[in-house]
Amino acid sequence: MSTLLATPFLVPVLGAAAALLLRSYRRGQQAVAVAALALVVLASAELVRRTADGAVLTSQAGGWPAPIGITIAADPLTALLLLVSSVVLLVVLLYAIGQDTAGLSRATPAVFHPIYLVLTAGVCLSFLAGDLFNLFVGFEIMLTASYALITQAPTRARVRASMIYTVVSLTSSILFLTGIALVYGLTGTVNLADIAVRLGGAPDALRTVLALLFLVVFGIKAAIVPMHFWLPDSYPVALTRISAIFAALLTKVAVYAVIRTQTLLFARDDISPVIMWLAIATMIVGILGALVQDDVNRIMSFALVSHIGFMLFGLALGSAAGLAGVIVYLVHHIVVQASLFLVNGLIRQYVGHTSLRALRGLTAISPVLALFFFLPAMSLAGLPPMSGFVAKVALFEAGAQTGGWLAWTGVAAGVATSLLTLMAIFRVWVRAFWGVPLPDVVEAGERLQGRRSGGALLMAGATGTMVVLGLALAAVSGPLTALAFTAAEDLVSGQAYLQAVLGGAS
């Protein structure tokens, strides 16, 4: 049990060390990184199998009982997000290998693979952490690796973006440490399950202040409006393989932390006005920002901010149905965002940029590329029968079941955001993919056709795989929704998690 739980974190760490030792052998580094992530995928799949019935698996480091020892835990939500995240990490790694093989990247192979595996370890530890301090450690491992990745192949724009990203992340980390100190001073523990028990007797005003503090901490990392300003300036300028992982995972890890803390530590059984208004603001402000951009990457970055609001909406409802919708939406959004950013990378590979002012007629030179964009884009907009439609219907149904003017306001904002997302996507389609190709687009396509290689085909294959995964989510929406409801019911009750971690002490 302990070995299985530790595998998603320890294997990438050991793989990073091995890849560093092989820094002079690029092929060896690539083999180690792929093997490590494949093992993480297998371990995560086994965790999903073991927790599918609502079970919570725990392990105590060194045999010390909770809450004294370090706890790692996996419930259905943790296992599902580990599986989806590790699959995306593996596919994007294959894209990166194809990029290196094709000679289309200036990133140094000697540093990329070890740092990428360290990032993987941070993501997995953040999901598995059973106490606030190790959740902080997981975030810092993940963010430290991201600092190094975002500055690869440095340019003036990337250095500027990395400075903004670093300052904002450090501010959030300082607030996080402050929150941990306050919680420890109040409860004498940092174990999540133990905090949940001890906070039950704290004054309501104090619980509200702590809940708001942690919402701000993770809201910065998740790019919740009005704390979102850093994301559209940071993600679009990074290398494609970096921005794809950032867009798919880093904000979702923060959303996971919001869900875990708000349901376990500050549980409530009614609608949260604060979170609901943040959700509505995030939806509307993000998508309005997307509509005025002229670069495909910036459009997708603002759309990413906007759709974080859908996840907050489900959390704000405070019901099992709302949380189930959030979980389905999380899975859908991780895959779709990775797909779209990889497609943007292929566009940059074709023509050297993603500016709508100088793009037209991509469909004529690459119908496959057009299809790769169209399918995940339609899912993002929520058109049936895509996974985005399934996720949004689940959220809107939960809002209708909750009732009340605030819940219906959130539903209305979600519908409006979906329509505006469709407008933004239609604008990209008309400007970039439709019409007669511009001369420089034709020339760029001809040059690429002349030097097509195995690496370029691997990049296209990885992107196609991600698109197919998005379609597969729609095909398995029934089992996925059932698993999401199991996870949501555990989150609402909290008893399975408390009992698994603390046993009789709960």
C-alpha positions in Angstrom: 0.0 0.0 0.0 2.7 2.5 1.1 4.8 1.7 -2.0 1.9 2.2 -4.4 1.0 5.6 -2.8 4.5 6.8 -2.9 5.2 5.7 -6.5 3.7 8.7 -8.3 6.0 11.0 -6.3 9.2 8.9 -5.8 9.5 7.5 -9.3 9.8 11.0 -10.9 12.3 12.1 -8.3 14.5 9.1 -8.9 14.0 9.5 -12.7 15.1 13.1 -12.4 18.3 12.0 -10.7 19.0 9.4 -13.3 18.3 11.8 -16.2 20.7 14.3 -14.7 23.4 11.6 -14.5 22.7 11.0 -18.2 23.0 14.6 -19.2 25.4 13.8 -21.9 23.1 11.2 -23.5 19.9 12.7 -24.8 18.4 9.4 -25.9 19.1 8.0 -22.4 17.4 10.9 -20.8 14.4 10.6 -23.0 14.1 6.8 -22.3 14.3 7.4 -18.5 11.7 10.2 -18.6 9.2 8.2 -20.6 9.7 5.1 -18.5 9.2 7.1 -15.3 6.0 8.7 -16.5 4.7 5.4 -17.8 5.2 3.9 -14.3 3.3 6.9 -12.8 0.4 6.3 -15.2 0.3 2.6 -14.2 0.4 3.4 -10.5 -2.3 6.0 -10.9 -4.5 3.7 -12.8 -4.2 1.1 -10.0 -5.1 3.8 -7.4 -8.2 4.7 -9.4 -9.2 1.0 -9.4 -8.7 0.6 -5.7 -10.6 3.8 -4.8 -13.4 3.6 -7.3 -15.8 2.4 -4.6 -15.1 5.4 -2.4 -12.2 3.9 -0.4 -9.5 6.2 0.9 -5.9 4.8 0.9 -3.4 6.2 3.4 0.2 5.7 4.4 2.2 7.2 7.3 5.9 7.9 6.7 8.2 6.1 9.1 5.3 4.3 10.7 4.4 7.2 12.9 0.6 7.4 13.4 -1.4 10.4 12.2 -1.5 13.2 13.1 2.1 13.0 14.3 3.6 11.5 11.2 3.6 12.6 7.6 0.4 11.4 5.9 -0.1 10.7 2.2 -3.6 9.8 1.1 -5.6 9.0 -2.0 -9.3 9.2 -2.3 -11.3 8.9 -5.6 -10.7 12.6 -6.5 -6.9 12.3 -5.9 -6.6 9.1 -7.8 -8.6 10.4 -10.8 -6.6 13.6 -11.1 -3.3 11.7 -10.7 -4.3 9.5 -13.6 -5.4 12.2 -15.9 -2.4 14.5 -15.1 0.2 11.7 -15.5 -1.3 10.8 -18.9 -1.1 14.4 -20.1 2.4 14.8 -18.8 3.5 11.7 -20.7 1.8 12.8 -24.0 3.3 16.3 -23.7 6.7 14.7 -23.0 6.4 12.8 -26.3 5.6 16.0 -28.0 8.7 17.6 -26.5 10.9 14.6 -27.6 9.5 15.1 -31.1 10.3 18.8 -31.0 13.9 18.0 -30.0 14.3 15.3 -32.6 13.0 17.6 -35.3 15.4 20.3 -34.3 12.6 22.8 -33.7 13.5 23.6 -30.1 16.5 25.5 -28.6 15.9 24.1 -25.1 18.9 22.3 -23.6 18.1 18.6 -23.3 20.5 18.2 -20.4 18.2 20.3 -18.1 14.7 19.8 -19.6 14.0 16.2 -18.7 15.2 16.3 -15.1 13.3 19.5 -14.4 10.2 18.1 -16.2 10.3 15.1 -13.9 10.7 17.3 -10.8 7.6 19.2 -11.9 5.8 15.9 -12.2 6.9 15.0 -8.7 5.6 18.3 -7.4 2.2 17.9 -9.1 1.8 14.3 -7.7 2.9 15.3 -4.1 0.4 18.2 -4.2 -2.4 15.7 -4.9 -1.3 13.2 -2.4 -0.3 15.4 0.6 -2.3 14.8 3.7 -1.1 17.8 5.6 -0.8 21.5 4.9 3.0 21.7 5.1 3.6 18.9 2.5 0.9 20.5 0.3 3.1 23.6 0.5 6.2 21.6 -0.3 4.5 20.0 -3.3 3.5 23.4 -4.6 7.0 24.8 -4.1 8.6 21.8 -5.9 6.2 22.3 -8.8 6.6 26.1 -8.9 10.4 26.0 -8.6 10.6 23.6 -11.6 8.2 25.9 -13.5 10.4 28.9 -12.8 13.2 27.1 -14.6 11.1 25.8 -17.4 9.4 29.1 -18.3 12.8 30.7 -19.0 14.1 28.0 -21.3 15.3 29.5 -24.6 15.2 33.0 -23.0 14.0 36.0 -24.8 13.1 39.5 -23.5 9.4 38.6 -23.3 10.1 35.3 -21.5 12.4 36.9 -19.0 9.7 39.6 -18.3 7.0 37.0 -18.0 9.1 34.8 -15.7 9.7 37.8 -13.4 6.0 38.5 -13.1 5.2 34.8 -12.6 7.9 34.4 -9.9 6.9 37.5 -7.9 3.2 36.5 -7.9 4.0 32.9 -7.0 6.3 34.0 -4.2 3.7 36.4 -2.8 1.2 33.5 -2.8 3.7 31.2 -1.1 4.3 33.8 1.7 0.6 34.0 2.3 0.4 30.2 2.3 3.0 30.0 5.0 1.2 32.7 7.0 -2.0 30.6 6.7 -0.2 27.5 7.9 1.3 29.3 10.9 -2.1 30.7 11.9 -3.8 27.2 11.6 -1.0 25.6 13.6 -1.2 28.3 16.2 -4.9 27.7 16.5 -5.1 23.9 16.3 -1.5 22.7 17.1 -1.4 20.5 14.0 -1.0 20.7 10.2 -2.6 17.3 9.4 -5.6 18.1 7.2 -7.9 15.5 8.8 -6.8 16.6 12.3 -7.3 20.3 11.4 -10.8 19.5 10.2 -11.7 17.9 13.5 -10.2 20.7 15.7 -11.5 23.6 13.7 -15.0 22.3 14.3 -15.0 24.0 17.7 -13.4 27.3 16.5 -15.5 30.5 16.4 -17.3 31.0 13.1 -15.6 34.4 12.5 -12.2 32.9 12.8 -13.0 30.0 10.5 -14.3 32.5 7.9 -11.1 34.5 8.0 -9.0 31.4 7.5 -11.2 30.2 4.7 -10.9 33.5 2.9 -7.1 33.5 3.4 -6.7 30.1 1.9 -9.1 31.1 -0.9 -6.8 34.0 -1.7 -3.7 31.8 -1.5 -4.9 29.2 -4.0 -7.0 31.8 -5.9 -3.7 33.5 -7.0 -2.3 30.2 -8.1 -5.5 29.3 -9.9 -5.8 32.7 -11.6 -9.2 33.5 -10.2 -10.4 37.0 -11.0 -9.2 39.6 -9.8 -6.0 37.6 -9.1 -5.6 36.5 -12.7 -3.5 39.3 -14.2 -0.3 37.3 -14.3 -1.5 34.3 -16.4 -2.2 35.8 -19.8 1.3 37.5 -19.7 3.1 34.3 -18.7 1.7 31.3 -20.5 1.6 32.5 -24.1 5.4 33.4 -24.3 6.7 30.0 -22.9 7.7 27.2 -25.2 4.7 25.2 -26.4 5.6 22.1 -24.4 5.8 24.3 -21.2 2.7 26.3 -21.8 0.7 23.2 -22.5 1.6 21.7 -19.1 1.1 25.0 -17.3 -2.3 25.5 -18.9 -3.4 22.0 -18.3 -2.1 21.3 -14.8 -0.7 24.1 -12.7 -4.0 26.1 -12.3 -5.9 22.8 -11.8 -3.6 21.7 -8.9 -4.5 25.0 -7.3 -8.2 24.4 -8.0 -7.8 21.0 -6.4 -6.3 22.7 -3.3 -9.3 25.0 -3.1 -11.7 22.1 -3.3 -9.8 20.1 -0.7 -9.5 22.9 1.9 -13.0 24.4 1.4 -14.7 21.0 1.7 -12.6 19.4 4.4 -11.4 22.3 6.6 -14.2 24.8 6.0 -17.2 22.6 5.1 -20.6 24.1 4.6 -23.9 22.7 3.4 -25.3 25.8 1.7 -24.3 28.1 -1.2 -21.2 30.3 -0.7 -22.0 33.9 -1.9 -18.3 34.8 -2.0 -17.2 31.9 -4.1 -20.2 32.3 -6.4 -19.5 35.9 -7.1 -15.8 35.1 -7.7 -17.0 32.4 -10.1 -19.2 34.7 -12.0 -16.5 37.4 -12.2 -13.9 34.9 -13.4 -16.2 33.6 -16.1 -17.2 37.0 -17.5 -13.9 38.9 -17.2 -11.9 36.1 -18.6 -14.0 35.5 -21.7 -14.3 39.2 -22.4 -10.5 39.4 -22.3 -10.3 36.6 -24.8 -12.6 38.3 -27.3 -10.3 41.4 -27.6 -7.1 39.5 -28.2 -5.3 39.1 -31.6 -3.1 36.2 -30.7 -4.3 32.6 -30.5 -2.2 31.8 -27.4 -3.5 34.8 -25.6 -7.1 34.0 -26.5 -6.7 30.5 -25.1 -5.0 31.9 -22.0 -7.9 34.2 -21.2 -10.4 31.4 -22.0 -8.5 29.3 -19.5 -9.0 32.0 -16.8 -12.7 32.2 -17.8 -13.3 28.5 -17.5 -11.8 28.3 -14.0 -15.0 30.1 -13.1 -17.1 27.0 -14.0 -15.2 25.0 -11.4 -15.7 27.6 -8.8 -19.4 27.7 -9.6 -19.8 24.0 -8.8 -17.8 24.4 -5.6 -19.9 27.4 -4.5 -23.1 25.3 -4.7 -21.9 23.2 -1.7 -23.7 20.1 -2.9 -22.6 16.6 -4.1 -24.1 17.3 -7.5 -22.1 20.5 -7.8 -18.9 18.9 -6.8 -19.4 16.0 -9.2 -19.8 18.6 -12.0 -16.6 20.3 -10.9 -14.7 17.0 -11.0 -15.9 16.1 -14.5 -15.1 19.6 -15.6 -11.6 19.4 -14.1 -10.8 16.2 -16.1 -12.3 17.7 -19.3 -10.4 21.0 -18.9 -7.0 19.4 -18.3 -7.2 17.4 -21.5 -8.8 20.1 -23.7 -6.4 22.9 -22.6 -3.4 20.6 -23.3 -4.8 19.8 -26.7 -5.4 23.4 -27.7 -1.9 24.6 -26.6 -0.3 21.7 -28.5 -2.3 22.7 -31.6 -1.1 26.3 -31.1 2.4 24.9 -31.1 1.9 23.1 -34.4 0.5 26.4 -35.8 3.7 28.1 -34.7 5.7 25.3 -36.3 3.9 25.9 -39.6 4.1 29.7 -39.8 6.3 30.8 -37.0 3.7 32.7 -35.0 0.1 32.6 -33.8 -1.0 36.2 -34.6 -4.5 36.3 -36.1 -3.4 39.4 -38.1 -1.1 37.3 -40.3 -3.0 34.0 -40.4 -5.5 32.8 -42.9 -6.3 29.6 -44.7 -4.6 27.1 -42.5 -7.3 24.5 -43.4 -6.1 24.6 -47.0 -2.5 23.7 -46.2 -3.3 21.3 -43.3 -6.8 19.9 -42.9 -5.5 17.6 -40.1 -4.3 20.7 -38.1 -7.7 22.3 -38.6 -9.4 19.1 -37.3 -7.1 19.0 -34.3 -8.1 22.6 -33.4 -11.8 22.2 -34.2 -12.6 19.2 -31.9 -11.2 20.4 -28.6 -12.3 24.0 -29.3 -15.9 22.7 -29.7 -15.5 20.8 -26.5 -14.3 24.0 -24.7 -17.4 25.8 -26.0 -19.6 23.0 -24.7 -21.2 21.8 -27.9 -22.7 18.3 -27.8 -21.7 15.5 -27.7 -18.3 16.7 -26.5 -17.0 16.2 -22.9 -17.4 20.0 -22.3 -21.1 19.7 -22.9 -21.4 16.8 -20.4 -19.5 18.7 -17.8 -21.5 21.9 -18.3 -24.8 20.1 -18.2 -23.8 18.5 -14.9 -23.0 21.9 -13.4 -26.1 23.6 -14.7 -28.3 20.8 -13.4 -26.7 21.1 -10.0 -27.3 24.8 -10.1 -31.0 24.3 -11.0 -31.4 21.7 -8.2 -29.9 24.2 -5.7 -32.3 26.9 -6.7 -32.3 30.5 -5.5 -31.5 33.7 -7.4 -27.8 33.4 -6.8 -27.5 29.9 -8.2 -29.6 30.9 -11.2 -27.3 33.9 -11.7 -24.4 31.6 -11.8 -26.1 29.4 -14.4 -26.9 32.4 -16.5 -23.3 33.5 -16.4 -22.2 30.0 -17.4 -24.5 30.0 -20.4 -23.4 33.4 -21.4 -19.8 32.5 -21.1 -20.3 29.4 -23.2 -21.8 31.5 -26.0 -19.0 34.0 -25.8 -16.5 31.2 -25.8 -18.1 30.0 -29.0 -17.8 33.5 -30.5 -14.1 33.7 -29.6 -13.4 30.2 -31.2 -15.4 31.2 -34.3 -13.3 34.3 -34.6 -10.1 32.2 -34.5 -11.6 29.8 -37.0 -12.6 32.5 -39.5 -9.4 34.5 -39.2 -6.8 31.6 -39.0 -8.3 28.6 -40.7 -10.9 29.8 -43.2 -10.4 31.6 -46.5 -7.6 31.7 -49.1 -4.2 31.1 -47.5 -1.9 34.1 -47.3 1.3 33.9 -49.4 3.6 33.6 -46.4 1.4 30.9 -44.9 1.7 28.9 -48.1 5.4 29.4 -48.3 5.8 28.3 -44.6 3.7 25.2 -45.3 5.8 24.3 -48.3 9.0 24.7 -46.4 7.7 22.5 -43.6 6.5 19.8 -46.1 10.0 19.8 -47.6 11.7 18.9 -44.3 9.1 16.7 -42.6 10.8 14.3 -40.2 10.0 11.6 -37.7 10.2 14.2 -34.9 7.5 16.4 -36.6 5.3 13.3 -37.0 5.8 12.5 -33.3 4.6 16.0 -32.4 1.6 15.6 -34.6 0.9 12.1 -33.2 1.1 13.4 -29.6 -1.3 16.2 -30.4 -3.7 13.8 -32.1 -3.5 11.5 -29.1 -4.5 14.3 -26.8 -7.4 15.2 -29.1 -8.5 11.6 -29.1 -8.4 11.5 -25.3 -10.8 14.4 -25.3 -13.2 12.5 -27.5 -12.8 9.4 -25.3 -13.9 11.4 -22.2 -17.2 12.0 -24.0 -17.5 8.3 -24.8 -16.9 7.3 -21.2 -18.9 10.1 -19.7 -21.2 7.6 -17.9 -18.5 5.8 -15.8 -16.7 9.1 -15.4 -19.7 10.8 -14.0 -20.4 7.9 -11.7 -16.8 8.0 -10.3 -17.2 11.8 -9.9 -20.3 11.4 -7.8 -18.5 8.8 -5.6 -15.7 11.3 -5.1 -18.1 14.2 -4.5 -20.1 12.3 -1.9 -16.9 11.5 -0.1 -15.9 15.2 -0.2 -19.3 16.4 1.2 -19.4 13.8 4.0 -15.6 13.9 4.8 -16.1 10.9 7.2 -14.3 8.4 4.9 -11.2 10.6 4.7 -11.2 11.4 8.5 -11.7 7.7 9.4 -9.0 6.5 7.0 -6.4 9.0 8.3 -7.2 9.3 12.0 -9.0 6.0 12.6 -10.7 6.0 16.0 -9.2 9.4 16.8 -11.7 11.0 14.4 
